[in-house]
Amino acid sequence: MARDIFSQTANCELPIADQLRTANCKLKLSPKSLFNNSLIYIVILIRYFDTFLVVGFVKLMLSRENANMSFILAPVDTVENISPSDFKKHYLEPRRPLVIKGLTNNWPAREKWTPDYLKQTVGKKIVPLYDNSKADPSKPINSAAAEMPFDDYIDLIMSEPTELRIFFFNIFKHAPQLLNDIAFPKELMGGFLESMPSMFFGGSNSVTFLHYDIDLPHIFHTHFGGKKHVILFENKWKRRLYCIPNATYALEEYDVLNPDVDKFPSLKGIQGSEVFLEHGDTLFMPTGYWHWMKYLEGGYSLSLRAWDASITRKAASIYNLAIKGGLDSVLKMAFKANYARYRERVAVKWADKALAKSEKLKA
């Protein structure tokens, strides 16, 4: 009987809303057919309202997705190994990020640099620690939040979540023998700053705020330990990322993982890249790339830096160090919160202007 009911409704080719009024779908109200015809009514109504609800739900979800769309993130290209010619052609020259999983296969550090080994090597050296809090406008950039013996800090990050991290630590100054455990990838490019290898340490929940490196190097960033989440943006987006004037970092008021595009509309639609680094992975970050990082588990990373070959890029690096480093710190110390608020207003103004320009080009 159910099959007959559905076949009757299926023969009605008019729009569902009109089917109740057509001769082919007219209900016969005789006692014998009352029950069957009532079921026909129910089936038709279910079909109508089901279609209405599904279409409405889809439209609602699409409108919400478009309303809340923020960054558009694509995965970073990943290879096991790469030839120098392919690296130069596809990544170095066009300035595209890349993960090379096998770059450190022959490094002693890949297996040797355990937390216990680093503790024994560096010992109780006092190290400055940084947290996730917004920068104090009365202090120079990268001012430490606390200090701790290195071995105690390693115990901390490997045992429990913490926001505390070590920033730009020249571990080789204290343990130069560690240099024997790594190799600069000179087969891929030249210009390495061999006197400036640096390490970064963090516990689960610690975050490196969104920024680009002031001296504009190419960076080979190798991770050890637990997973690390990295989000990257080309430097061309710096105004729309609310870049602070005279600085190389962005407004800290928005959450990179879940930005409020109603409050910060310039972020909507910015294109970037995303990767989750694992033990031994090396991320190539081209010169000027913005990066945000979060330690998902306790771990540490090594950055090897290299100059870009162009003279203009080297000149921009020197300018950044002089103006965005020295002068900015002087102004912050002199004018403190007033200068901080001024810069934030300018960052918003720049972002709004960049967004308007982008929308005008699309029109």
Summary of the structure (lengths in Angstrom):
residues: 363
radius of gyration: 29.3
end to end distance: 57.9
largest distance: 98.5
contacts: 1051
relative contact order: 0.14
helix: 41%
strand: 21%
